Amino acid sequence: MNVKDSITISAVAVLALIALGVLGAVVPVLRPVFGVAIPYAAVAVFILGVVAKVLRWARTPVPFAIPTTCGQQKSLPWIKASYLDSPWTKAGVVGRMALEVLCFRSLFRNTNMSLKEGPKIFYGPTLWLWMAALAFHYTFLTVLVRHLRFFLEPVPLPIKVLEALDGFLQVGLPVMMISGFVLLGALTYLLLRRLLIPSVRYISLPNDFFPLFLLLGIVISGIFMRYITKTDVVGIKSLTMGLVTFRPTVPDTVGAVFFIHLALVSALLMYFPFSKLMHMGGVFLSPTRNLACNTREYRHENPWNYPVKTHTYEEYEDEFREHMVEAGLPVDKPLE
């Protein structure tokens, strides 16, 4: 499948979701479906899908010790070992995992190969990709935590503090939240990177473009609701609190933009367990990350090993001794 087809399929799918959101807002009969039934179904699919995927990964045996190493493994006492790049203790594994999850350390150390005049091969850092990925994940987490104010009453103090820090510039009314615009910029960079870099564009598929378009739709619709159009925040709070308390209600004052936003978020929740986005949980269960680099100290047993019926040489010779003697092959025991 070429890139144009991948982009077209992904864009059409997101536009179809937007159209469904508009339809759910303008057709009175469909408002409870898109405002109550689909969000409940999306959360159920998300929870069950994530749990099933994680349990399947957890039950999968690890036949080989394959931790990723970037430094000297522990061996002789007088050879300095790399505690984080080749950890041999559980504490070292936790430290390396923390750096990977919180700082994207492997992406920070990633290099990009390019040809310069000469021709010469040049290896350089991919710091822009690392910064965009870091900005995307942390701002997405910030936006997600901020949205908890719609599901909690009273709003906890940590969420209020996070909102105050996010809007510390005090620009405009309502106050501009920095995380939303940084998230939009990071997603735009990641999309342009897939479109403009030939090597990345060549390997991009619909399952690469679709989540980017979906997330962009969610962010843009959220920004549109907060800063451009009039939105009934009280009605939205009533709807979300009704969903949480299992007493759902869909106020008539909630407009089409919110239904578009909700439809896209529901689609993201349903899509999440079956997509590459599941790397969020997969990184913790990856043997390249969670195994200690201690293969010189301990033997890694293959859990898939099972008793195998062997055929010893003595049994082999007893079975074929006559034919071996006829062929002139040496035998341990003479032919009776």
C-alpha positions in Angstrom: 0.0 0.0 0.0 1.4 3.4 -1.0 1.6 6.5 1.2 -1.3 8.3 -0.6 -3.6 5.4 0.1 -2.5 5.2 3.7 -3.2 8.9 4.2 -6.5 8.8 2.4 -7.8 5.8 4.3 -6.8 7.3 7.7 -8.2 10.8 6.8 -11.5 9.3 5.5 -11.9 7.2 8.7 -11.4 10.3 10.9 -13.7 12.4 8.8 -16.3 9.6 9.1 -16.0 9.7 12.8 -16.5 13.5 12.8 -19.6 13.1 10.6 -21.0 10.5 13.0 -20.4 12.9 15.9 -22.3 15.6 14.1 -25.1 13.2 13.3 -25.3 12.2 17.0 -25.7 15.8 18.0 -28.3 16.9 15.5 -30.6 13.8 15.6 -32.4 13.8 19.0 -32.8 10.0 19.0 -29.0 9.4 18.6 -27.9 11.8 21.3 -28.2 9.2 24.1 -26.4 6.7 21.8 -23.4 8.9 21.2 -23.5 10.6 24.6 -24.0 7.5 26.8 -24.0 4.1 25.1 -20.9 4.6 22.9 -18.7 6.1 25.7 -19.6 3.2 28.0 -18.8 0.7 25.2 -15.5 2.5 24.5 -14.4 2.3 28.1 -15.4 -1.3 28.4 -13.4 -2.2 25.2 -10.5 -0.2 26.4 -10.3 -1.9 29.8 -11.0 -5.4 28.6 -8.7 -5.1 25.6 -5.7 -3.7 27.7 -6.2 -6.3 30.4 -6.4 -9.1 27.9 -3.3 -7.9 26.0 -1.2 -7.5 29.1 -2.2 -10.9 30.5 -1.3 -12.5 27.2 2.1 -10.8 27.2 2.6 -11.8 30.9 1.8 -15.5 30.2 4.2 -15.6 27.2 7.4 -17.5 28.2 10.8 -15.8 27.5 12.9 -18.5 25.8 16.1 -16.5 25.6 17.8 -13.9 27.8 17.7 -10.9 25.4 18.2 -7.7 27.4 19.3 -4.8 25.4 22.9 -3.8 26.4 24.8 -0.6 25.7 27.7 -1.0 28.1 30.1 -3.4 29.7 28.4 -6.4 31.4 29.5 -7.3 34.9 32.2 -10.0 34.8 35.5 -9.8 36.6 35.9 -7.5 39.7 38.6 -5.4 38.1 36.5 -4.7 34.9 34.2 -1.7 35.4 30.6 -2.6 34.5 27.9 -0.2 33.3 25.2 -0.2 36.0 22.4 1.4 33.9 23.3 0.4 30.4 23.9 -3.3 31.3 22.3 -3.7 34.7 22.8 -7.0 36.6 20.6 -6.3 39.6 16.9 -5.6 40.0 17.6 -2.1 41.2 19.6 -1.5 38.0 16.8 -2.8 35.9 14.3 -0.5 37.7 16.7 2.4 37.1 17.1 1.7 33.4 13.3 1.2 33.1 12.6 4.5 34.8 14.9 6.4 32.5 13.3 4.7 29.5 9.7 5.4 30.6 10.2 8.9 32.0 13.0 10.3 29.8 12.9 8.1 26.6 16.6 7.4 27.0 16.9 5.0 24.1 15.3 7.5 21.8 17.6 10.2 23.1 20.6 8.0 22.2 19.2 7.2 18.8 21.3 8.2 15.7 20.3 9.0 12.2 22.5 8.1 9.2 22.7 10.5 6.2 25.0 11.0 3.2 27.0 14.2 3.0 29.2 15.6 0.2 32.1 13.4 -0.6 30.1 11.2 -0.4 30.5 10.6 3.3 28.3 8.8 5.8 27.3 11.0 8.7 25.7 9.8 11.9 23.9 12.5 13.9 21.5 12.7 16.8 17.7 12.7 16.5 17.1 15.3 19.2 14.1 16.9 17.5 12.3 13.6 17.4 13.2 12.9 21.1 12.0 16.4 22.1 8.7 16.1 20.1 8.0 12.6 21.6 8.8 13.8 25.1 6.6 16.9 24.6 3.7 14.9 23.2 3.6 12.3 26.0 4.0 14.7 28.9 1.5 17.3 27.5 -1.0 14.5 26.7 -0.6 13.2 30.3 -1.2 16.8 31.5 -4.3 17.3 29.4 -5.6 13.9 30.5 -5.1 14.7 34.2 -6.7 18.1 33.8 -9.8 16.5 32.3 -10.4 14.6 35.5 -12.0 17.8 36.8 -15.0 16.9 34.7 -15.3 13.5 36.4 -14.7 14.5 40.1 -16.7 16.6 42.4 -15.2 18.4 44.3 -12.1 18.8 42.1 -9.0 17.6 44.0 -6.3 20.1 44.9 -3.6 18.5 42.8 -5.7 18.9 39.7 -6.3 22.6 40.6 -2.5 23.1 41.1 -1.8 21.4 37.8 -4.3 23.7 36.0 -2.7 26.8 37.7 0.8 25.7 36.5 -0.5 24.9 33.0 -2.1 28.4 32.7 0.5 30.4 34.6 0.9 32.8 31.6 -2.6 34.1 32.3 -3.1 34.9 28.6 -6.7 35.5 27.4 -10.0 34.6 28.8 -10.5 31.7 29.3 -6.9 31.3 30.3 -4.7 29.7 27.7 -3.5 26.3 28.8 0.1 25.7 27.5 -0.2 21.9 27.3 -2.9 22.0 24.7 -0.9 24.0 22.2 2.4 22.2 22.9 0.5 18.9 22.3 -0.8 20.3 19.0 2.7 21.4 17.9 4.2 18.0 18.9 1.5 16.1 16.9 2.0 18.4 13.9 5.8 17.7 14.0 5.3 13.9 14.2 2.9 14.0 11.3 5.1 16.3 9.1 8.1 14.0 9.9 6.1 11.1 8.4 5.1 13.1 5.4 8.4 14.9 4.6 11.2 12.4 5.4 11.3 9.9 2.5 12.6 6.9 4.5 9.9 7.4 7.2 7.2 8.0 4.6 8.1 4.8 2.8 7.4 2.6 5.8 4.3 4.4 7.0 1.0 2.6 7.0 -2.6 3.5 7.8 -2.0 2.4 11.4 0.7 5.0 11.6 -1.3 7.9 10.2 -4.7 7.1 11.7 -3.8 7.6 15.4 -2.0 10.9 14.4 -5.1 12.2 12.6 -7.4 10.9 15.4 -5.3 12.7 18.1 -5.1 15.9 16.0 -8.9 15.8 15.7 -9.3 15.4 19.4 -6.9 18.2 20.2 -8.3 20.7 17.6 -11.9 20.0 18.7 -10.9 20.5 22.3 -9.1 23.8 21.5 -12.1 24.9 19.4 -14.5 24.3 22.3 -12.3 26.1 24.8 -11.2 29.2 22.9 -13.4 29.7 19.9 -17.0 28.5 20.2 -19.4 28.9 23.1 -19.6 25.6 25.1 -21.9 24.8 27.9 -19.3 23.6 30.5 -22.0 23.1 33.1 -23.9 20.8 30.8 -20.7 18.8 29.9 -19.9 18.5 33.6 -23.5 17.2 34.2 -23.0 14.6 31.4 -19.7 13.4 32.6 -20.7 13.2 36.2 -23.8 11.3 35.1 -21.6 8.8 33.3 -19.4 8.3 36.3 -22.3 7.9 38.8 -24.2 5.6 36.3 -27.1 8.1 36.2 -26.4 9.3 32.6 -28.1 12.3 31.2 -27.5 14.3 28.0 -28.4 18.0 28.4 -29.9 19.7 25.3 -27.4 22.5 25.6 -24.4 20.3 24.7 -23.4 21.2 21.1 -22.1 19.4 18.1 -18.4 20.1 18.7 -18.5 18.3 22.0 -20.2 15.3 20.3 -17.4 15.3 17.7 -14.8 15.5 20.5 -16.5 12.6 22.4 -16.8 10.5 19.3 -13.1 10.8 18.5 -12.1 10.1 22.1 -14.4 7.0 22.2 -12.8 5.8 18.9 -9.3 6.3 20.4 -10.3 4.3 23.5 -11.6 1.4 21.3 -8.6 1.5 19.0 -6.0 1.7 21.7 -5.7 -2.0 22.8 -5.3 -3.2 19.2 -2.8 -0.6 18.0 0.8 0.4 18.3 -0.3 2.7 21.1 -0.2 -0.3 23.4 3.6 0.2 23.7 2.5 2.1 26.8 2.1 -1.2 28.6 4.4 -3.3 26.4 7.5 -1.4 27.5 7.1 -2.8 31.0 6.7 -6.4 29.7 9.5 -6.3 27.1 12.3 -8.8 27.9 14.8 -6.4 26.3 14.1 -4.0 29.1 12.9 -6.0 32.2 15.6 -8.7 32.2 18.9 -8.3 34.1 22.2 -8.6 32.1 23.6 -11.4 34.3 23.9 -14.2 31.8 27.6 -14.8 32.8 26.5 -15.3 36.4 23.2 -17.2 36.0 21.9 -19.6 33.4 18.7 -18.6 31.8 16.4 -21.6 31.5 14.1 -21.8 28.5 10.6 -22.2 30.0 9.4 -23.8 26.8 11.8 -26.8 27.3 10.0 -30.1 27.8 11.2 -33.7 28.2 12.4 -35.1 24.9 12.8 -38.8 24.2 16.4 -39.3 23.2 18.0 -42.1 21.1 21.5 -42.9 22.5 24.3 -44.2 20.4 24.1 -47.6 22.1 20.4 -47.9 21.1 21.3 -46.7 17.6 24.0 -49.3 17.2 21.8 -52.1 18.6 19.2 -51.2 16.0 21.5 -50.9 13.0 24.6 -53.0 14.0 24.0 -55.6 11.3 23.8 -52.9 8.5 26.9 -51.1 10.0 29.0 -54.3 9.9 27.9 -55.0 6.3 28.9 -51.5 5.3 32.2 -51.8 7.0 31.6 -49.3 9.7 33.2 -49.8 13.1 31.0 -50.9 16.0 31.6 -50.9 19.7 30.1 -54.4 20.2 30.7 -57.3 17.8 27.8 -58.8 15.8 26.5 -61.8 17.6 
